[in-house]
């Protein structure tokens, strides 16, 4: 075959090796996908309506098939994991997406969306919960994603330096690894709390902490030059939440403060909106001007387009409030719901410039009110789980891990108010992976003493995989 220039024969040993891993060591396939995700490249064929991230999503699809086969072959799944509140919330979330396929205006689109959702959730939640029963794999997961992410940061900074680190180029210098600076910034914001924890935890060696500090520094530099205002804002709110958790401020006082703020906003809403409309500061390379532009709803095209998308989603919801228009259909259906006075210079009618720009409002239009509610329930149960592990963990390392992972997830929960990336592997792998770690810590390591961490999971759960 080589003589006849059929060079694909060279791939046969790799394919055979991969098949052996799928059969005998699925955990290594999961870890391989984790490592490849930051380097994966999105391939789109507009003629056939195909969009896929290579090589990760085909690998995830293979994991999904193996998982389904093993469920039938082994006769079930770990009941302890299934009975956890987070697992129940995720299952209800997936069931509702499945049901709304049948009421979708574009069933084929919704089926593709559901299958893609499964190949994100199954490997990186339901399989990873079992994978993380080996405690050392928890940190390995973080490093396997972070190392190639560092390469992407260096690649992005190099390309950005060629453009003089100007604001306009910041949206594209991370391509082909990330589609734009917002997705790139969101992932950096998720991992910054993790490596802050690694570098500050005194239970680790000085060398480990020093290396973690170096990674943290690079991630922060990458985030600064991403010029992603949503990522900056989400990380700022995450720092505020971290202070609240560390100071053990009671929920009732937070609720009182929120009610006071809500009351003040209601009393001065007209003055507040008038002030926002007078803000003419557009996005800029100057850090403080760029921060100021976050509240510009009068001239900043990015902010105005986001509001346009939200308004379209709400109009879609009003027409089909219960079942929605169908999973994954927003980008194909929102164009007729745009109002000319709300459109911006970056508005489009072909659905090629992002989705609803919200992890909450998007499901509202696609799967109805209950669709949004199911995602919010996941957020709430994850937060409760993370706080429970942090409060009751006997090991300082488990306490630290639960805190930094919860903060990483919180940064995405808040970022999700302004953008949505869970339909991509870049965000879904760490998002569902972080959730899986918190559930594993809650089920198997919360009550463990430091010396018991490497043994607790197997002793408590036996061979129930």
Helices and strands as residue ranges (DSSP letters): G 7-11, H 12-24, H 26-37, E 41-45, E 50-54, H 56-74, H 79-82, H 85-101, H 107-121, I 122-127, H 128-131, H 136-162, G 168-171, H 181-200, H 206-224, H 229-246, H 251-267, H 269-278, H 287-292, G 293-295, H 301-319, H 330-333, G 335-337, G 340-342, H 361-392, H 396-415, H 425-440, I 441-445, G 450-452, H 456-461
